[in-house]
Amino acid sequence: MRDFFFLILAAFLFVIWIVSWLAFHVAGGLIHLLLVIAVISLVIHFFRKASA
């Protein structure tokens, strides 16, 4: 489960980003922060998996 934590976090943040972007298109700057965090989590997941 620990290996999938960052993958689940990235997917969850990406879904929240999509829903927020579609629903609240006005608050664009803060919503894109979720996408950045999701991408960072995804990158961390792949680096940890590659090093294990």
C-alpha positions as CSV (number, residue, x, y, z in Angstrom):
1,M,0.0,0.0,0.0
2,R,2.9,2.3,0.7
3,D,4.1,2.0,-2.8
4,F,0.8,3.2,-4.2
5,F,0.3,6.2,-1.8
6,F,1.8,8.8,-4.1
7,L,-0.1,7.3,-7.1
8,I,-3.4,7.4,-5.3
9,L,-2.6,11.0,-4.1
10,A,-1.8,12.1,-7.6
11,A,-5.0,10.6,-9.0
12,F,-7.1,12.1,-6.2
13,L,-5.6,15.6,-6.7
14,F,-6.0,15.3,-10.4
15,V,-9.7,14.5,-10.1
16,I,-10.2,17.3,-7.7
17,W,-8.4,19.6,-10.1
18,I,-10.6,18.6,-13.0
19,V,-13.8,19.0,-11.0
20,S,-12.7,22.3,-9.6
21,W,-11.6,23.6,-12.9
22,L,-15.0,22.7,-14.5
23,A,-17.1,24.0,-11.6
24,F,-15.1,27.0,-10.5
25,H,-13.3,28.3,-13.5
26,V,-12.9,31.7,-11.8
27,A,-10.3,30.6,-9.3
28,G,-7.8,29.4,-11.8
29,G,-4.5,30.1,-10.0
30,L,-5.2,28.1,-6.9
31,I,-6.8,25.2,-8.7
32,H,-3.7,24.8,-10.9
33,L,-1.7,24.4,-7.7
34,L,-3.5,21.1,-7.2
35,L,-2.3,19.9,-10.6
36,V,1.3,20.8,-9.7
37,I,1.1,18.8,-6.5
38,A,-0.5,15.9,-8.3
39,V,2.3,15.8,-10.9
40,I,5.0,16.0,-8.1
41,S,3.3,13.1,-6.3
42,L,3.2,11.1,-9.5
43,V,6.9,11.8,-10.2
44,I,7.8,10.8,-6.6
45,H,5.9,7.6,-7.1
46,F,7.7,6.6,-10.2
47,F,11.1,7.5,-8.8
48,R,10.5,5.4,-5.7
49,K,9.3,2.5,-7.7
50,A,12.3,2.7,-10.0
51,S,14.7,2.8,-7.2
52,A,13.1,-0.1,-5.3
